[in-house]
Amino acid sequence: MKIQKNNPVLNPSRAEFNQHLKPCPFCGKKARLTNRLADSYTVECTSCLGQNEGDTIGGDGVVADHRIAMADAVEQWNTRA
């Protein structure tokens, strides 16, 4: 998923990120992107609660940084071994 800072058209929302998540590698159920900590996003299974945390938000926490952190969490979840 391509993310560009300062371009709202190419900066998807959390709901749009959720559409790109692969099923849980442990049980095959649906996953979702959550904001567990103020500065990071986690992808977790809605059934077995398997999870993967993305990188933390750097800088001043601007919206683009949140979207980059969401993209990172989704990418890590979708490319897990």
C-alpha distance (Angstrom), angle and dihedral (degrees) to the residues before:
residue distance angle dihedral
M1 . . .
K2 3.80 . .
I3 3.80 117.3 .
Q4 3.79 123.3 -170.9
K5 3.78 123.2 -174.8
N6 3.80 117.0 -123.9
N7 3.81 93.4 14.3
P8 3.83 110.8 104.8
V9 3.80 92.5 -173.2
L10 3.80 91.4 61.5
N11 3.82 95.4 37.9
P12 3.82 107.5 87.9
S13 3.80 125.0 -153.7
R14 3.81 125.2 -118.0
A15 3.82 89.8 -97.5
E16 3.80 90.2 54.9
F17 3.81 90.8 49.8
N18 3.82 89.5 52.4
Q19 3.81 89.4 59.1
H20 3.82 89.7 62.2
L21 3.81 97.7 52.4
K22 3.78 119.7 114.8
P23 3.83 118.6 -134.5
C24 3.80 119.8 -87.4
P25 3.83 112.0 -75.2
F26 3.81 90.5 -143.2
C27 3.80 103.6 49.0
G28 3.83 105.7 3.2
K29 3.81 94.8 -121.2
K30 3.81 128.4 130.9
A31 3.82 121.2 -70.5
R32 3.81 130.3 -151.8
L33 3.79 137.8 -160.8
T34 3.80 113.8 -119.2
N35 3.80 135.9 -179.9
R36 3.81 102.8 -134.7
L37 3.78 97.4 161.0
A38 3.78 127.8 33.4
D39 3.79 91.1 -113.3
S40 3.82 105.8 36.4
Y41 3.79 144.4 46.2
T42 3.79 128.7 -136.7
V43 3.79 131.3 -161.5
E44 3.78 112.0 -144.9
C45 3.78 137.6 175.1
T46 3.81 114.6 -108.4
S47 3.81 90.3 -141.8
C48 3.82 114.4 33.9
L49 3.85 96.1 18.3
G50 3.80 93.7 -126.6
Q51 3.80 105.2 163.5
N52 3.78 148.2 -173.2
E53 3.80 124.2 -163.6
G54 3.81 122.6 -145.5
D55 3.78 128.3 -146.1
T56 3.77 120.6 -66.7
I57 3.79 121.9 -102.4
G58 3.78 113.0 -96.4
G59 3.77 133.0 -155.2
D60 3.76 119.0 14.8
G61 3.82 96.1 -22.6
V62 3.80 96.0 -108.4
V63 3.81 118.9 173.5
A64 3.81 93.4 -98.8
D65 3.80 89.0 56.4
H66 3.82 90.1 52.7
R67 3.78 90.8 51.9
I68 3.79 91.7 48.4
A69 3.82 89.4 51.0
M70 3.82 90.1 49.4
A71 3.82 91.1 49.1
D72 3.80 90.1 49.6
A73 3.81 92.7 51.9
V74 3.83 91.4 48.4
E75 3.80 92.2 46.9
Q76 3.80 92.5 50.1
W77 3.81 91.5 48.2
N78 3.80 93.2 48.1
T79 3.82 94.6 47.1
R80 3.80 98.7 44.0
A81 3.77 117.8 137.0
